């Protein structure tokens, strides 16, 4: 279906997807997306390493950065330029 049709009838298409149907979305005749049923097992869950993990203690910390500048002032200046 086209993007405009998807926007107008999203709830209807989601009802189609729930039992396992797939819906293809096209933009100017070019396929851009596919709507499929969400399956929890298809996602990779990230885990936090345990504090006593040996790998965590093997990673060396970077050397301290030695600069003669106010880091907070530099950050504020960069944020002001980004606006």
C-alpha positions as CSV (number, residue, x, y, z in Angstrom):
1,X,0.0,0.0,0.0
2,X,1.0,3.6,-0.5
3,X,2.1,5.8,2.4
4,X,-1.0,8.0,2.3
5,X,-3.2,4.9,2.4
6,X,-1.3,3.5,5.4
7,X,-1.7,6.8,7.2
8,X,-5.4,6.8,6.6
9,X,-6.1,3.2,7.5
10,X,-3.3,2.3,9.9
11,X,-5.6,0.5,12.4
12,X,-7.0,-1.7,9.7
13,X,-3.6,-2.7,8.5
14,X,-2.4,-3.5,12.0
15,X,-5.4,-5.8,12.4
16,X,-4.2,-7.7,9.3
17,X,-0.7,-8.0,10.8
18,X,-1.8,-9.4,14.2
19,X,-2.6,-12.9,12.8
20,X,0.6,-13.0,10.8
21,X,0.0,-11.1,7.5
22,X,2.7,-8.9,6.2
23,X,2.1,-5.5,4.7
24,X,4.4,-3.8,2.2
25,X,4.6,0.0,2.1
26,X,5.6,1.7,-1.2
27,X,6.6,5.3,-1.8
28,X,6.1,6.3,-5.5
29,X,6.1,2.6,-6.5
30,X,9.4,1.9,-4.6
31,X,9.1,-0.5,-1.6
32,X,10.3,1.3,1.5
33,X,9.1,-0.8,4.4
34,X,7.4,-4.0,5.5
35,X,5.1,-4.2,8.5
36,X,5.3,-7.6,10.3
37,X,4.1,-9.0,13.6
38,X,6.4,-8.0,16.5
39,X,8.0,-11.1,18.0
40,X,9.8,-10.6,21.3
41,X,12.3,-13.4,20.6
42,X,13.4,-11.7,17.4
43,X,15.0,-8.8,19.4
44,X,18.4,-9.1,21.0
45,X,18.3,-8.1,24.7
46,X,21.4,-6.3,26.0
47,X,22.6,-7.3,29.4
48,X,24.7,-5.3,31.8
49,X,27.9,-7.0,32.8
50,X,28.1,-8.1,36.4
51,X,30.4,-6.0,38.5
52,X,32.6,-9.0,39.3
53,X,33.0,-9.9,35.6
54,X,36.7,-10.5,34.9
55,X,36.5,-8.9,31.4
56,X,35.3,-5.6,32.9
57,X,38.5,-5.3,35.0
58,X,40.8,-6.2,32.1
59,X,39.8,-3.1,30.0
60,X,42.4,-0.4,30.6
61,X,41.2,3.1,31.3
62,X,42.3,5.8,28.8
63,X,45.0,8.3,29.9
64,X,43.7,11.5,31.3
65,X,43.4,14.3,28.7
66,X,45.6,17.2,29.5
67,X,44.4,20.4,28.0
68,X,44.5,24.0,29.1
69,X,40.8,24.8,28.4
70,X,37.5,25.1,30.2
71,X,35.7,22.0,29.0
72,X,32.3,23.3,30.2
73,X,32.8,26.6,28.3
74,X,33.8,24.6,25.1
75,X,30.7,22.5,25.5
76,X,28.4,25.5,25.9
77,X,30.0,27.2,23.0
78,X,29.4,24.2,20.8
79,X,25.8,23.9,21.9
80,X,25.2,27.6,21.1
81,X,26.6,27.2,17.6
82,X,24.3,24.2,16.9
83,X,21.1,26.2,17.4
